[in-house]
């Protein structure tokens, strides 16, 4: 029975490693990280808001949500990679760029992983009781920003262009991003038939296109229809923009 409980605990620990960051005891300042190439490093602040210490492990991957510290290969060093956080204390996490060549004409996207492992219950707390030890894994976008990129990253969402097309059994909005910056759209709607239609959200890469399906719409809206959307800026705040469908 004890062996079975341990096995279940390990399985749940792995599953809960991907739980939302809102349930973590260790809170991370911000929802994204921007590392300017000219600085070569960036600092991420964390706070342990629980009444118990926590073991924290951090690593960076290239987009594989199943990554582990021993399988990743990125041009960054995270220091400290593992540490103990006392309750109510802050900790700085440094991310350093190792100067491995990366595209110089656009941002590169990576992911910062922070695994928060709570301590085991004391002998007194665990006596006569079964328990599950849950870990929480948070993943934040990490944008590596080369020096000398054109334009303003805060204005990049306003430079998106939109057109309607057929696809996925209905209508899609094709979002074009002419800028060297990633743009994350967290809310978007297009006017069609006199009312707004909800559109899928997503992140459009630099100088790329993204196809977003329109909810419940089979025929394309007319050219000139308004597109209203919000994008997340460098500070994690939503900013509203308005565009129109191109012919």
SEKOL-412409 format. One record per atom (N, C-alpha, C): residue in one letter; x negated, y negated, z negated. Coordinates in steps of 0.1 Angstrom, whole numbers, plus 2048, in hexadecimal, padded with zeros to 3 digits. Atoms other than C-alpha are relative to their C-alpha. Example, Ala and Ser with C-alpha at 12.3 -4.5 7.8 and 13.67 -1.06 7.14 Angstrom:
REM SEKOL-412409
a7F780C800a78582D7B2a7F77F4800s80980B800s77780B7B9s8087F57F8
END
This chain:
REM SEKOL-412409
x7F880C800x800800800x7F77F3800x80980B800x7E47E87F7x7F97FD80Ex8068017F3x7D37EF818x8097FA80Ax7F68067F6x7F37E882Bx8027F17FDx7FE80F803x7F87C7819x7F57F8805x80C8077FBx7D57BD821x8017FE80Fx8008017F2x7DA7C5845x80B7F6805x7F580A7FCx7FB7B1847x7FB7F27FDx80680E804x7E9794835x7F77FB80Bx80A8047F6x7CD79484Fx8087FC80Dx7F88037F4x7E779586Cx8067F27FEx7F980D802x7FA77885Dx7F67F47FFx80A80A800x7DA765857x7FD7FC80Ex8038037F2x7D276887Bx80B7F8807x7F48077FAx7F575D886x8017F27FBx7FE80D806x7F674086Ex7F57F7803x80B8097FCx7D573387Bx8047F780Bx7FC8087F5x7E9724897x80D7F87FCx7F4807805x804714881x7FE7F1802x80180E7FEx80C6EF885x7F77F97F5x809807809x7F36D6875x8087FA7F4x7F880680Ax8106C7861x8008087F3x8007F880Cx80E6E4848x7F28027FAx80D7FE805x7E96E2842x7FE7F77F4x80480880Cx7DB6D7820x7F57F6804x80B80A7FBx7BD6C7832x8067F880Bx7FA8087F6x7CA6AA846x7F57F9808x80A8067F8x7B769C863x8057F2804x7FD80D7FCx7B667786Bx8017FF80Fx7FE8017F2x7C567288Dx80580D806x7FB7F47F9x7D468A8A7x7F780380Cx8097FE7F5x7B86878C1x7F37FA7FCx80D805803x7936808C2x7FA7FB80Ex8068057F5x78166A8DBx7F17FF7FDx80E801802x75B66E8DEx7FA7F880Cx8068087F5x74B6528F2x7F1805802x80E7FB7FDx72B65D904x7F57F77FBx80A80A804x71963D8FBx7FD8017F1x8027FE80Ex71D6468D6x7F980D7FDx8067F3802x71366A8D9x8068087F5x7FA7F980Bx7286748BBx80D7F97FBx7F4806806x74966E8A9x8028077F2x7FD7FB80Dx755673885x80F8027FEx7F17FD803x77668387Bx8018017F1x7FE80080Fx78367D858x80B80A7FDx7F67F6805x796698845x8027FE7F1x7FD80180Ex7A7698823x80780C7FBx7FA7F5806x7B06B580Dx80B7FB7F6x7F6805808x7D26AB7FFx80780A7F6x7FA7F6809x7D96CB7ECx7F97FF7F2x80680080Ex7D16D27C7x7F680B7FFx80A7F6800x7B96EE7D1x7F57FE80Ax80B8017F5x7986F07E4x80480880Cx7FE7FA7F3x7986FB808x7F3803807x80C7FD7F7x77F70C81Fx8047FC80Ex7FD8057F3x77E6FA840x7F580480Ax8097FD7F6x76E706860x8047F980Dx7FD8087F4x76B6F1880x7F880480Cx8077FD7F4x7626F88A4x8077F980Cx7FA8067F4x7686EB8C7x80080A80Bx7FF7F77F5x7746FE8E5x8047F880Dx7FD8067F3x77B6F790Ax80E801804x7F27FE7FDx7A06FF909x80680D7FDx7FB7F2804x7A37238FDx8058007F2x7F980180Dx7BC7238E0x7FC80C7F7x8047F5808x7AF7458D6x7F18007FDx80E801802x78B7398D2x7FD8027F1x8067FE80Ex7767418B3x7F27F9800x80D807801x7567308A7x7F5807807x80B7F87FAx74174D8B4x80180280Fx7FE7FE7F2x74F74D8D7x8007F3808x7FF80D7F8x74F7288E1x7F27FC805x80C8057FAx7357178F6x8037F2806x7FD80E7FCx7386F18F8x7F47F77FDx80B809802x7206D48FAx8017F77F4x7FE80880Dx7286C98D6x7FC8087F4x8037FA80Dx71C6D08B3x80A7FA7F6x7F780480Bx7346CE896x7F98027F3x8077FF80Dx7256C6874x8077F97F5x8047F2803x72B6D485Bx80B809807x7F67F87FAx73B6F186Dx8098087F7x7F87FA80Ax74870084Dx7FC7FA7F2x80380680Dx74C6F182Bx80C8017F6x7F67FF80Ax7606F180Bx8057F17FDx7FA80D803x7786D3804x8078017F2x7FA80080Dx7816CC7E0x80D7F8801x7F38067FFx7A56C17D9x7FF7F07FEx7FF80E801x7AC69C7DFx7F37F9806x80C8057FBx78A6977F0x8017FE810x8018027F2x78168A813x7F3806805x80C7FA7FAx76869982Bx7FF7FA80Ex8038057F2x75868B84Bx7FB80C808x8047F57F6x7546A3869x7F97F880Bx8078067F5x739698882x80080980Cx8017F97F4x73B6A28A6x7F67F9809x80B8057F8x71B69D8BAx7FF80680Ex8017FB7F2x71769F8E0x7F1804802x80D7FB7FEx6F96B48E9x7F97FC80Dx8058067F3x6F46A290Bx80080A80Bx7FE7F77F5x6FE6C0920x8077F880Bx7F98087F6x7086B1942x80F803801x7F27FF7FEx72D6AA945x8047F580Bx7FC80A7F5x740697961x7FF7F27FBx80280E804x737672960x80A7F7805x7F68097FAx754665974x80E8027FAx7F37FE806x77167195Dx7FE8067F2x8007F980Dx77967D93Ax7FF80F802x7FF7F2802x7746A1930x8078047F4x7F77FC80Bx78C6B391Ax7FB80D7F8x8047F5808x7826CA8FDx80A8007F4x7F77FF80Bx7946D58DDx7F98027F3x8057FE80Dx78B6D18B9x8098097F7x7F97F6809x7956EE8A2x7FC7FE7F2x80380180Ex7986EA87Dx80980A7F9x7FA7F5807x7A0709869x8007FD7F1x7FE80380Ex7AD703845x80480D7F9x7FD7F3807x7AA72282Fx8017FD7F1x7FF80280Fx7B871F80Bx7F980A7F8x8077F6809x7A67307EEx80980B7FCx7F97F4806x7B07527E1x8067FC7F3x7FB80380Dx7C77517C3x7F68067F5x8097FB80Bx7B57557A1x80680E7FCx7FC7F3805x7B7777790x80D7FF7F8x7F4802808x7D1769779x80D7FE809x7F58027F7x7E775D795x80480C808x7FE7F47F8x7E377D7A9x80580C7F9x7FD7F4808x7EA79578Dx80F804802x7F37FA7FFx8087AB794x8087FA80Bx7F88067F5x8127987B4x7F980280Dx8058007F2x80D79C7D9x8007F2805x80180E7FBx80277D7ECx7FB80180Ex8058027F3x7FB77180Fx7F77F4800x80880C7FFx7DE75A816x8017FB80Ex7FD8067F2x7E7743833x7F67F5803x80980A7FBx7CE72F847x8087F880Bx7FA8097F6x7D871285Ex7F57FB809x8098057F6x7C670A87Ex8067F4807x7FB80C7F8x7CA6E788Dx7F77FF80Cx8088027F4x7BF6E08B0x8037F1805x7FF80E7FBx7B96BC8BCx7F87FE80Dx8078037F4x7B06AF8DEx7F47F87FDx80D808801x78C6A38E1x7FD7FB80Ex8038067F3x78668B8FEx7F27FB800x80D8057FFx762686908x8017F580Bx7FE80C7F8x761663918x7F27FB805x80D8047FBx74365C92Fx7FF7F0800x80280E800x73463992Fx8037FA80Ex7FE8077F3x73E62094Ax80C804808x7F47FD7F8x76062E954x8077F4803x7F880C7FCx775616967x80E7FF7F9x7F3801805x795608959x8008007F1x7FE80080Ex7A3607936x80880C7FCx7F87F4804x7AE628925x80D7FD7FAx7F3804806x7CA616912x80A7FC80Bx7F78047F5x7D860A934x80280B80Ax8007F57F7x7D362B946x80F805802x7F37FB7FEx7F7637940x8097F8809x7F88097F8x805619951x7FC80180Fx8047FF7F2x7F2622971x80580D806x7FB7F37FAx804644976x80A7FC80Bx7F68027F6x819647995x80980D800x7F77F5800x83765E99Ax80780280Dx7F87FD7F5x84966F9B6x80880D7FDx7F87F5802x8656899B8x7FD80B80Bx8037F57F7x8606AB9C8x80980C7FCx7F97F4803x8716CD9CAx7F680B7FAx8097F5805x8636EA9B5x8068067F4x7FB7F880Cx86970499Ax80F801800x7F17FE800x88D7089A6x8087F47FEx7F980C802x8966E49A2x7F77F4804x80780C7FDx8876C19A2x7F57FE7F6x80B803809x8656B8994x7FB7F1803x80780D7FFx85469698Ex7F1803801x80E7FE7FFx83169699Bx7F97F37FBx80780B807x81B680985x7F27FF805x80E8027FBx7FB672995x7F97F77F7x809808809x7DF66597Fx7F47FC807x80C8047F8x7C6650993x7F47FC7F7x80A80580Ax7B2647973x7F680B7FCx80A7F6805x793658964x8048057F2x7FD7FC80Ex7A665E943x80C80A800x7F47F7802x7BE679937x80B7F87FBx7F4807805x7E166D931x80A80B7FBx7F77F7806x7F8680919x80E7FA800x7F2805800x81D67B920x8088087F6x7F87F880Ax833684902x80F7FE801x7F28027FEx85467790Ex8027F980Ex7FE8067F3x861670931x80E803805x7F37FE7FAx88266B943x8017F880Dx7FE8067F4x88D662966x80E7FD802x7F38037FDx8AC650971x80580780Cx7FA7F97F5x8C2665987x80F8017FEx7F2800800x8E766198Fx8067F77F5x7FB80A80Ax8EA644977x7FD8037F2x8047FD80Ex8DC655958x7F2806800x80E7FB801x8BA65F94Bx80080F7FFx8027F1800x8AE683951x7F38037F9x80D7FC807x895693939x7F7807809x80A7F97F8x87569E949x7F68077F6x80A7F9808x85B6B793Cx7F57F67FDx80B808804x83D6A892Ax7F3808802x80D7FA7FEx8186AF92Dx7F57F6801x80C8097FFx7F56A1932x7FB80180Ex8058017F2x7E9696954x7F17FD7FFx80F801800x7C369A959x7FC7F4809x80580B7F8x7AE67E968x80080480Fx7FF7FF7F1x7B367998Ex80680D804x7F97F47FDx7CB69698Fx80F7FE800x7F2800800x7F069E992x80680A7F7x7F97F7809x8096AE97Bx80E801804x7F27FE7FCx82B6BD985x8088037F4x7F77FF80Bx8466B896Bx80E803804x7F27FD7FCx8686C896Ex80A7F77F9x7F5808805x8876B396Ax80B8097FBx7F67F7806x8A16C2953x80E7FE807x7F38007FAx8C16CC965x8037F880Cx7FE8087F4x8BB6BA985x7FB80880Cx8037F87F4x8BC6CC9A7x7FC7F880Cx8038087F4x8BA6AF9BFx7F77F47FBx80A80A804x89E6959BEx8077F27FEx7FB80D801x8A66729B1x7FB7F780Bx8038097F5x8A46559C9x7F37F97FDx80C808802x8846429CFx8037F37FAx7FE80C808x8816249B8x8078027F3x7FA7FD80Dx89263699Bx7F67FE7F5x80980480Bx88462B97Ax7FB80D7F9x8067F6808x86D642967x7FB7FA7F3x80480680Dx86A63A942x7F980B7F8x8087F6806x84F64C92Ex7F87F97F4x80980480Ax83964A90Fx7F4808801x80D7F9800x81565390Dx7F97FE7F3x80780080Cx7FE65A8F0x7F27F9802x80C8077FEx7E16418EDx7F48067F8x80C7FB807x7BE6468DEx8028017F1x7FE80180Fx7CC63F8BBx80B80A7FCx7F57F6804x7E765A8BDx80E7FA800x7F3807801x8036408C1x80780180Ex7F88007F3x81F6428DCx8027F2805x7FE80D7FAx8206258F4x80980280Cx7F57FF7F5x83E61F90Cx7FB7F980Dx8038067F3x83A619931x80C803809x7F67FE7F6x85161794Fx7FA80080Ex8047FF7F2x84B622973x80C802809x7F57FD7F6x85F629993x7FB80B808x8037F67F7x8616469AAx7FC7FB80Ex8058047F3x84D6419CAx80880780Bx7F97FA7F5x85D6499ECx7FA80E803
END
